[in-house]
């Protein structure tokens, strides 16, 4: 046989967790056709000596729903060896959306995804190439993708589509619930991976209102998840934990539908249900021992948020920030000047906020103050003491003195590695929460894969290389029903990463302005990723794209977890 591509000399780590072995990989027509030995010539040969040859990494928790419309390369995920992503998480799919509701959707995404409305408007254009979810999948396929994309249909999008502006205000009627359930079934028949919803208190949309899914009852969620059963195409329910959507509700969804539930997110230091991370893990493991398919998502990275006071996402779960969320730019500044607001905020952050949030605020760092580079990376509390102000007054004054352009970084969760380790090691969990494509100006955890390989494999030696690769490939594929990739095996899609185990890693975050309308975002560069292959085609080599970004691209839409022509 003559191969389209042959990889020789590398250490094959196939994603199963089994020990690696040296051998060859033969690829033809986008599939792996030989593994171990690949005798015969090839149109292209890659020398993988001193490199690991593994399946392409799978990122199950991204928010590229909007970005993919203007960025077919889905940067920065492929930089870090990711060859497949799942979008639509937390209920924030971009479809279905009626033309009349586009502004509502943009303003909601502006808050929860950390992108400016100007960037979203410019990137999506005046005429979106879709309205329904099936049309969205077709638009992605026609548009072209650098890597593979599986999509969840989102609860917030469904509620907005059916209830309009009342989606945040009231219960849905029986007829409206039936309509949404039919749309879920239609989405599954078109190839959706599943249904996503959220009750997270941090998910605050336009005008400071909770996003539409937070207004839904459990009965509504159960009915919509039932659309997966109606379609009989498998599927998963992704849920973001919050009041009235936690362990009991996850169990009810799994029992009612027979579909797995993967929830976001189990984080060290975060008491999202009044229980600490260890207690949440014990409950999760107990549910699985009862035979329930409920999988908490975990991350190896510490969770840090950069923010500006013009978009104070990190504070918006506080009721006292509702007027801030509703106000325009000048209105926000007026509130920040108000002595009563300052006193109330300092009282809350010093004494009344949850312990984790108080601790995070004490760890806040000033990252950028226009005109004052000397303040960069200075601790907020240290600076406040030096200028004789409370930390809240110092924070607000730095914002006001820069027209709310000053930036700050606050640690949120997952900072104690001895607490993170058991979450990663548990057989009940699955890696997720990179949030790639979301919070673009506030964080960049799209480098989750290379961070795991650098920090937890090479530096800490907590995981064997083979186990870490399994966590990045086979495990997420199994949980999310992605059936044609995630392992190196004959007949599987040729999504392959070649990396140097001695140097693979993530670089410090840097801020760039490459989004539509000149909007900024944080990115992380990778080290040690030699080659990224998607469906048998070399996409990247030596940290550079080697395909024409304007030409045909190798990624596919993963309909019901598989690529189809």
C-alpha positions as CSV (number, residue, x, y, z in Angstrom):
1,X,0.0,0.0,0.0
2,X,1.1,3.5,-0.7
3,X,0.2,5.9,2.1
4,X,-0.7,9.5,1.9
5,X,1.3,10.1,5.1
6,X,3.6,8.0,7.1
7,X,5.1,8.8,10.6
8,X,8.2,7.0,11.5
9,X,10.6,6.7,14.5
10,X,8.3,8.0,17.2
11,X,7.0,6.7,20.5
12,X,3.4,5.7,19.9
13,X,1.1,6.6,22.8
14,X,-2.2,5.5,21.5
15,X,-4.6,7.1,24.1
16,X,-5.7,3.9,25.8
17,X,-3.3,4.4,28.7
18,X,-1.2,1.4,27.7
19,X,2.6,1.8,27.6
20,X,4.0,3.6,24.6
21,X,6.0,1.7,22.0
22,X,8.2,2.7,19.1
23,X,6.6,2.2,15.6
24,X,5.1,3.6,12.5
25,X,1.7,5.1,11.6
26,X,0.3,4.9,8.1
27,X,-2.4,7.2,7.0
28,X,-4.6,7.1,3.8
29,X,-7.7,9.0,2.9
30,X,-7.8,10.7,6.4
31,X,-7.8,7.4,8.3
32,X,-5.2,5.4,10.2
33,X,-4.6,2.3,8.1
34,X,-1.4,0.9,9.6
35,X,-0.1,1.1,13.2
36,X,3.1,-0.3,14.6
37,X,4.5,-1.3,11.2
38,X,3.6,0.5,8.0
39,X,5.6,-1.1,5.2
40,X,5.5,0.5,1.8
41,X,6.1,4.0,0.4
42,X,4.3,7.2,1.3
43,X,3.6,10.5,-0.5
44,X,4.9,12.3,2.7
45,X,7.0,11.0,5.6
46,X,7.3,12.6,9.0
47,X,10.4,11.8,11.1
48,X,9.2,11.5,14.7
49,X,12.5,10.5,16.4
50,X,12.6,11.8,20.0
51,X,8.9,12.7,19.7
52,X,5.7,11.2,21.1
53,X,3.0,10.3,18.5
54,X,-0.4,10.6,20.1
55,X,-4.0,11.1,19.2
56,X,-5.1,14.7,18.7
57,X,-6.3,16.3,21.9
58,X,-10.0,16.7,22.5
59,X,-11.4,19.8,24.3
60,X,-14.9,19.2,25.4
61,X,-15.6,22.7,27.0
62,X,-15.1,25.6,24.6
63,X,-17.1,28.6,23.5
64,X,-16.0,29.1,19.9
65,X,-19.6,29.4,18.7
66,X,-19.1,33.0,17.5
67,X,-15.4,33.1,16.9
68,X,-15.5,30.3,14.5
69,X,-17.5,32.5,12.1
70,X,-14.6,34.9,11.6
71,X,-11.7,32.6,12.7
72,X,-11.8,29.3,10.8
73,X,-8.4,28.4,12.4
74,X,-10.0,28.4,15.9
75,X,-7.0,29.9,17.4
76,X,-5.4,29.2,19.8
77,X,-6.6,25.6,20.4
78,X,-4.6,23.9,17.6
79,X,-1.4,25.6,18.8
80,X,-1.7,23.3,21.8
81,X,-2.3,20.1,19.9
82,X,-6.1,20.2,20.1
83,X,-7.8,18.7,17.0
84,X,-11.4,18.5,18.1
85,X,-13.5,20.9,20.2
86,X,-17.1,21.0,21.6
87,X,-19.0,24.2,21.5
88,X,-22.4,25.4,22.8
89,X,-21.4,24.7,26.4
90,X,-23.3,26.3,29.3
91,X,-26.3,26.8,27.0
92,X,-24.7,29.5,25.0
93,X,-25.0,28.2,21.4
94,X,-25.4,30.8,18.7
95,X,-28.3,29.0,17.2
96,X,-31.2,29.0,17.0
97,X,-31.4,32.8,16.7
98,X,-34.1,34.9,15.0
99,X,-32.8,38.0,13.2
100,X,-34.9,40.1,15.5
101,X,-33.1,38.7,18.5
102,X,-29.5,39.0,17.3
103,X,-28.8,42.1,19.4
104,X,-30.1,40.4,22.5
105,X,-27.8,37.4,21.8
106,X,-24.8,39.7,21.2
107,X,-25.4,41.6,24.4
108,X,-25.7,38.4,26.4
109,X,-22.5,37.0,24.9
110,X,-20.8,40.3,25.6
111,X,-21.3,39.7,29.3
112,X,-20.8,36.0,29.6
113,X,-18.1,35.5,27.0
114,X,-16.0,38.5,27.7
115,X,-16.0,39.9,24.2
116,X,-17.1,43.4,23.2
117,X,-20.4,43.9,21.4
118,X,-18.4,45.8,18.7
119,X,-16.2,42.7,18.1
120,X,-19.1,40.3,18.0
121,X,-21.1,42.6,15.7
122,X,-18.2,43.1,13.3
123,X,-17.2,39.4,13.4
124,X,-20.7,38.0,12.8
125,X,-21.7,40.5,10.2
126,X,-25.0,42.0,9.4
127,X,-26.5,38.9,7.8
128,X,-25.8,35.8,9.8
129,X,-25.6,32.7,7.5
130,X,-28.1,30.7,9.7
131,X,-31.1,30.9,11.9
132,X,-31.9,27.4,12.9
133,X,-29.4,24.9,14.5
134,X,-29.3,22.6,11.5
135,X,-28.5,25.7,9.4
136,X,-25.7,26.6,11.8
137,X,-24.1,23.2,11.4
138,X,-24.4,23.5,7.7
139,X,-22.9,26.9,7.7
140,X,-19.9,25.6,9.7
141,X,-19.4,22.8,7.2
142,X,-19.6,25.1,4.2
143,X,-17.4,27.8,5.9
144,X,-14.5,25.4,6.5
145,X,-12.8,24.5,9.8
146,X,-9.1,23.9,10.7
147,X,-10.1,21.4,13.4
148,X,-13.1,19.3,14.1
149,X,-16.2,20.8,15.9
150,X,-19.0,19.1,17.7
151,X,-21.9,21.3,18.8
152,X,-24.4,21.3,21.7
153,X,-27.7,23.1,21.4
154,X,-28.0,25.6,24.1
155,X,-30.9,26.3,26.5
156,X,-30.4,30.1,26.6
157,X,-30.5,30.2,22.8
158,X,-33.7,28.0,22.8
159,X,-35.5,30.1,25.4
160,X,-34.6,33.3,23.6
161,X,-35.7,31.9,20.2
162,X,-39.1,30.8,21.6
163,X,-39.9,33.3,24.3
164,X,-38.1,36.4,22.9
165,X,-37.3,39.1,25.5
166,X,-39.6,37.4,28.0
167,X,-37.0,34.5,28.2
168,X,-35.4,36.1,31.3
169,X,-38.7,37.1,32.9
170,X,-41.1,34.1,33.2
171,X,-41.8,30.4,33.1
172,X,-42.4,28.9,29.7
173,X,-45.8,27.6,28.9
174,X,-46.5,23.9,28.1
175,X,-46.7,24.8,24.4
176,X,-43.4,26.7,24.5
177,X,-41.7,23.8,26.3
178,X,-43.0,21.4,23.7
179,X,-41.7,23.7,20.9
180,X,-38.2,23.9,22.5
181,X,-38.2,20.1,22.9
182,X,-39.0,19.7,19.3
183,X,-36.1,22.0,18.4
184,X,-33.8,19.9,20.5
185,X,-34.9,16.8,18.6
186,X,-34.4,18.6,15.3
187,X,-30.9,19.6,16.4
188,X,-30.0,16.1,17.3
189,X,-31.3,14.8,14.0
190,X,-29.1,17.3,12.3
191,X,-26.1,16.1,14.3
192,X,-25.9,18.0,17.6
193,X,-23.8,16.3,20.3
194,X,-26.4,17.0,22.9
195,X,-28.1,19.7,25.0
196,X,-26.5,22.3,27.3
197,X,-27.9,24.4,30.2
198,X,-26.8,26.5,33.1
199,X,-27.9,27.7,36.5
200,X,-24.5,29.3,37.4
201,X,-24.9,32.5,39.4
202,X,-22.0,34.0,37.5
203,X,-24.0,33.7,34.2
204,X,-25.4,37.2,34.1
205,X,-26.5,38.5,30.7
206,X,-27.5,41.9,29.3
207,X,-28.9,44.6,31.6
208,X,-27.6,42.5,34.6
209,X,-30.3,39.9,34.1
210,X,-29.7,36.2,34.8
211,X,-29.3,34.4,31.4
212,X,-32.6,32.8,30.2
213,X,-31.7,29.2,31.2
214,X,-31.5,30.3,34.9
215,X,-35.2,31.1,34.7
216,X,-36.2,27.6,33.8
217,X,-37.6,25.0,36.1
218,X,-36.3,21.5,36.5
219,X,-39.4,20.2,34.7
220,X,-38.5,22.4,31.7
221,X,-34.9,21.1,31.7
222,X,-36.1,17.5,31.9
223,X,-38.5,18.0,29.0
224,X,-35.8,19.6,26.8
225,X,-33.3,16.8,27.7
226,X,-36.1,14.5,26.6
227,X,-35.6,15.8,23.1
228,X,-32.4,13.6,23.0
229,X,-34.6,10.6,23.7
230,X,-37.1,11.6,21.0
231,X,-34.3,11.8,18.4
232,X,-32.7,8.5,19.4
233,X,-29.3,9.7,18.3
234,X,-27.5,9.3,21.7
235,X,-26.3,12.6,23.0
236,X,-25.1,14.1,26.3
237,X,-26.4,16.8,28.7
238,X,-23.9,19.4,29.7
239,X,-24.9,21.3,32.8
240,X,-23.2,24.2,34.6
241,X,-23.9,23.8,38.3
242,X,-25.9,26.3,40.3
243,X,-28.9,26.7,42.6
244,X,-31.6,24.1,41.7
245,X,-29.2,22.4,39.3
246,X,-26.8,20.1,41.2
247,X,-26.4,16.5,42.2
248,X,-30.0,15.6,42.8
249,X,-31.0,17.3,39.5
250,X,-28.2,15.7,37.6
251,X,-29.3,12.3,38.8
252,X,-32.9,13.0,37.8
253,X,-31.8,14.0,34.3
254,X,-29.7,10.9,33.9
255,X,-32.5,8.6,35.2
256,X,-35.2,10.2,33.1
257,X,-33.2,10.2,29.8
258,X,-30.6,7.5,30.1
259,X,-28.2,10.1,28.8
260,X,-24.9,11.0,30.5
261,X,-24.6,14.3,32.3
262,X,-21.3,16.2,32.4
263,X,-21.3,19.1,34.7
264,X,-19.1,22.2,35.0
265,X,-17.0,22.4,37.1
266,X,-15.4,20.7,40.1
267,X,-12.8,23.1,41.3
268,X,-10.5,23.1,44.3
269,X,-11.5,25.8,46.7
270,X,-14.9,26.4,45.2
271,X,-17.9,25.5,47.4
272,X,-20.5,25.8,44.6
273,X,-23.1,23.7,46.4
274,X,-22.1,24.5,50.0
275,X,-19.8,21.5,49.9
276,X,-16.1,21.7,49.4
277,X,-14.4,20.1,46.4
278,X,-13.6,16.8,48.3
279,X,-17.2,16.5,49.4
280,X,-18.4,17.1,45.8
281,X,-16.0,14.5,44.5
282,X,-17.2,11.9,47.0
283,X,-20.8,12.6,45.9
284,X,-19.8,12.3,42.3
285,X,-18.1,9.0,42.8
286,X,-21.0,7.7,44.8
287,X,-23.4,8.5,42.0
288,X,-21.3,6.6,39.5
289,X,-21.1,3.7,41.9
290,X,-24.9,3.7,41.8
291,X,-24.7,3.3,38.0
292,X,-25.4,6.9,37.1
293,X,-23.5,8.4,34.2
294,X,-22.6,11.8,35.8
295,X,-19.2,13.2,35.1
296,X,-17.8,16.3,36.7
297,X,-15.4,18.3,34.6
298,X,-12.0,19.3,36.2
299,X,-9.0,21.3,35.0
300,X,-5.3,21.1,35.8
301,X,-4.9,24.9,35.7
302,X,-5.4,27.5,38.4
303,X,-8.4,29.7,37.5
304,X,-7.5,33.4,37.3
305,X,-9.6,36.2,35.8
306,X,-8.4,39.5,34.4
307,X,-11.0,42.2,34.5
308,X,-11.8,45.8,33.9
309,X,-14.4,47.8,35.8
310,X,-16.2,48.5,32.5
311,X,-17.0,44.8,32.4
312,X,-16.9,43.6,36.0
313,X,-17.9,40.0,35.2
314,X,-16.2,38.6,38.3
315,X,-18.5,40.7,40.6
316,X,-21.8,40.4,38.7
317,X,-23.1,37.5,40.8
318,X,-23.5,40.0,43.6
319,X,-26.9,41.6,43.8
320,X,-25.4,45.0,44.6
321,X,-23.8,44.9,41.1
322,X,-27.1,44.7,39.3
323,X,-27.3,48.5,38.9
324,X,-23.7,48.4,37.6
325,X,-24.6,45.8,35.0
326,X,-27.7,47.8,33.9
327,X,-25.8,51.1,33.6
328,X,-24.0,52.5,30.6
329,X,-20.3,53.5,30.7
330,X,-20.9,56.9,32.4
331,X,-23.5,55.3,34.7
332,X,-21.0,52.8,35.9
333,X,-18.5,55.5,36.7
334,X,-21.1,57.4,38.7
335,X,-21.9,54.3,40.8
336,X,-18.2,53.7,41.4
337,X,-17.8,57.2,42.8
338,X,-20.7,56.8,45.2
339,X,-19.4,56.6,48.8
340,X,-22.3,54.4,49.9
341,X,-21.5,51.9,47.1
342,X,-17.9,51.9,48.1
343,X,-18.6,51.3,51.8
344,X,-21.1,48.5,51.0
345,X,-18.7,46.8,48.6
346,X,-15.8,46.9,51.1
347,X,-18.0,45.6,53.9
348,X,-19.0,42.7,51.7
349,X,-15.5,41.9,50.4
350,X,-14.0,42.2,53.9
351,X,-16.5,40.3,55.9
352,X,-19.7,39.0,54.1
353,X,-18.7,37.4,50.8
354,X,-18.0,33.7,50.6
355,X,-14.6,32.8,52.1
356,X,-13.2,31.8,48.7
357,X,-14.2,35.1,47.1
358,X,-12.8,37.1,50.0
359,X,-9.5,35.2,49.7
360,X,-9.4,35.7,46.0
361,X,-10.0,39.5,46.4
362,X,-7.1,39.6,48.8
363,X,-4.9,38.0,46.1
364,X,-5.9,40.6,43.4
365,X,-3.0,42.0,41.3
366,X,-2.9,45.2,39.3
367,X,-1.9,44.1,35.8
368,X,-2.1,47.2,33.7
369,X,-2.8,50.9,34.4
370,X,-2.5,53.0,31.3
371,X,0.2,55.7,31.8
372,X,1.6,54.0,34.9
373,X,3.6,51.0,33.9
374,X,5.3,50.9,37.3
375,X,2.0,49.6,38.8
376,X,1.9,46.5,36.6
377,X,2.0,43.2,38.6
378,X,1.7,45.0,41.9
379,X,-0.5,43.5,44.6
380,X,-3.7,45.6,45.1
381,X,-3.7,45.4,48.9
382,X,0.0,46.4,49.0
383,X,-0.7,49.4,46.7
384,X,-3.8,50.4,48.7
385,X,-1.8,50.4,52.0
386,X,0.9,52.5,50.3
387,X,-1.6,55.2,49.2
388,X,-3.7,55.1,52.4
389,X,-6.9,53.8,50.9
390,X,-9.1,50.7,51.3
391,X,-8.4,48.1,48.6
392,X,-11.9,48.8,47.2
393,X,-11.2,52.6,47.0
394,X,-7.9,51.9,45.4
395,X,-9.4,49.5,42.9
396,X,-12.3,51.9,41.9
397,X,-10.0,55.0,41.8
398,X,-7.5,53.3,39.5
399,X,-10.5,52.4,37.3
400,X,-12.0,55.9,37.3
401,X,-8.7,57.6,36.7
402,X,-8.2,55.5,33.5
403,X,-11.8,55.7,32.2
404,X,-12.3,52.1,33.5
405,X,-9.4,50.9,31.3
406,X,-7.2,49.7,34.2
407,X,-6.9,45.9,34.4
408,X,-6.7,43.6,37.4
409,X,-6.2,39.9,37.9
410,X,-8.0,37.9,40.6
411,X,-7.5,34.3,41.6
412,X,-10.8,32.4,41.6
413,X,-10.1,28.7,42.3
414,X,-7.8,25.7,41.8
415,X,-4.7,27.2,43.3
416,X,-3.8,24.6,45.8
417,X,-2.3,21.8,43.8
418,X,-2.5,19.3,46.6
419,X,-6.3,19.8,46.4
420,X,-6.4,19.7,42.6
421,X,-4.5,16.4,42.4
422,X,-7.2,14.1,43.7
423,X,-9.7,15.7,41.4
424,X,-7.5,15.0,38.4
425,X,-6.7,11.4,39.6
426,X,-10.3,10.4,40.1
427,X,-11.7,7.9,37.6
428,X,-15.1,9.7,38.0
429,X,-13.9,13.0,36.4
430,X,-13.1,14.3,32.9
431,X,-10.9,17.1,31.8
432,X,-12.8,20.2,30.7
433,X,-13.3,23.9,31.4
434,X,-10.7,25.3,29.0
435,X,-13.4,27.8,28.1
436,X,-11.5,28.5,24.8
437,X,-13.2,31.2,22.9
438,X,-14.9,32.6,26.0
439,X,-13.7,35.3,28.5
440,X,-11.3,36.2,25.7
441,X,-10.0,39.4,27.3
442,X,-10.1,37.9,30.8
443,X,-8.3,34.5,30.6
444,X,-6.8,31.9,28.3
445,X,-7.0,28.3,29.4
446,X,-7.0,26.9,25.9
447,X,-3.5,25.8,26.8
448,X,-4.9,23.2,29.2
449,X,-3.4,20.3,27.3
450,X,0.2,21.6,27.2
451,X,-0.1,22.8,30.8
452,X,-1.0,19.3,31.9
453,X,1.9,17.8,30.0
454,X,4.4,20.3,31.4
455,X,3.2,20.8,34.9
456,X,1.6,17.5,36.0
457,X,3.7,15.1,33.9
458,X,7.2,16.5,33.4
459,X,7.6,18.8,36.4
460,X,5.5,17.2,39.2
461,X,5.6,13.7,37.8
462,X,2.1,13.1,39.1
463,X,0.9,11.3,35.9
464,X,2.7,9.0,33.6
465,X,2.8,10.3,30.0
466,X,0.4,7.6,28.8
467,X,-2.2,8.4,31.4
468,X,-2.1,12.1,30.7
469,X,-2.6,11.4,27.0
470,X,-5.5,9.2,27.8
471,X,-7.0,12.0,29.9
472,X,-6.7,14.4,26.9
473,X,-8.0,12.0,24.2
474,X,-9.8,8.7,24.9
475,X,-11.5,9.8,28.1
476,X,-13.3,13.0,26.8
477,X,-14.2,11.1,23.6
478,X,-15.9,8.3,25.6
479,X,-17.8,10.7,27.9
480,X,-19.0,12.9,25.0
481,X,-19.8,10.2,22.5
482,X,-17.1,11.1,20.0
483,X,-16.7,7.7,18.4
484,X,-14.4,8.1,15.4
485,X,-11.3,9.7,17.0
486,X,-9.5,10.0,20.3
487,X,-7.4,6.9,19.9
488,X,-4.6,5.7,17.5
489,X,-6.1,2.6,16.0
490,X,-6.6,1.2,12.5
491,X,-9.9,2.6,11.1
492,X,-9.9,5.7,13.3
493,X,-9.6,9.3,12.0
494,X,-6.0,10.4,11.6
495,X,-6.0,13.2,14.1
496,X,-2.4,13.0,15.4
497,X,-0.1,15.2,17.4
498,X,3.7,14.9,17.5
499,X,5.3,16.5,20.5
500,X,8.6,16.6,22.4
501,X,8.0,15.4,26.0
502,X,11.1,17.2,27.1
503,X,9.9,20.6,26.0
504,X,6.1,20.5,25.6
505,X,4.4,23.2,27.5
506,X,2.5,26.5,27.6
507,X,4.0,30.0,27.5
508,X,2.9,32.9,29.8
509,X,-0.2,34.7,28.6
510,X,0.1,37.7,26.3
511,X,-2.4,40.2,25.1
512,X,-3.1,40.7,21.4
513,X,-5.5,42.8,19.4
514,X,-6.5,40.5,16.6
515,X,-10.2,40.3,17.1
516,X,-12.7,42.1,14.9
517,X,-12.9,45.9,15.4
518,X,-9.4,45.7,17.0
519,X,-10.7,44.0,20.2
520,X,-8.1,42.5,22.5
521,X,-7.8,39.0,23.9
522,X,-5.3,36.9,25.9
523,X,-3.4,34.1,24.1
524,X,-0.8,31.5,25.2
525,X,1.8,30.1,22.8
526,X,2.9,26.5,23.0
527,X,6.3,24.9,23.1
528,X,7.3,21.4,22.0
529,X,4.3,20.8,19.7
530,X,6.1,19.7,16.6
531,X,3.2,18.7,14.2
532,X,-0.6,18.7,14.3
533,X,-2.4,16.4,11.8
534,X,-6.2,16.7,11.3
535,X,-8.0,14.1,9.3
536,X,-4.8,13.0,7.7
537,X,-3.6,16.5,6.7
538,X,-0.7,18.3,8.3
539,X,-2.2,21.5,9.8
540,X,0.8,22.9,11.8
541,X,4.5,22.3,12.0
542,X,7.0,24.0,14.2
543,X,4.4,26.3,15.7
544,X,3.2,27.6,12.3
545,X,0.2,26.9,10.2
546,X,1.2,25.1,7.0
547,X,-2.2,25.3,5.3
548,X,-3.6,28.3,3.5
549,X,-6.1,29.8,6.0
550,X,-8.2,31.1,3.0
551,X,-8.2,27.7,1.3
552,X,-9.7,24.3,2.0
553,X,-9.3,23.2,5.6
554,X,-9.2,19.7,7.1
555,X,-11.6,20.0,10.0
556,X,-15.1,18.4,10.0
557,X,-18.3,19.0,11.8
558,X,-18.7,16.0,14.2
559,X,-22.4,15.2,13.7
560,X,-23.6,13.0,16.6
561,X,-19.9,12.5,17.4
562,X,-18.7,11.4,14.0
563,X,-17.4,13.2,10.9
564,X,-19.5,12.7,7.8
565,X,-19.0,13.9,4.3
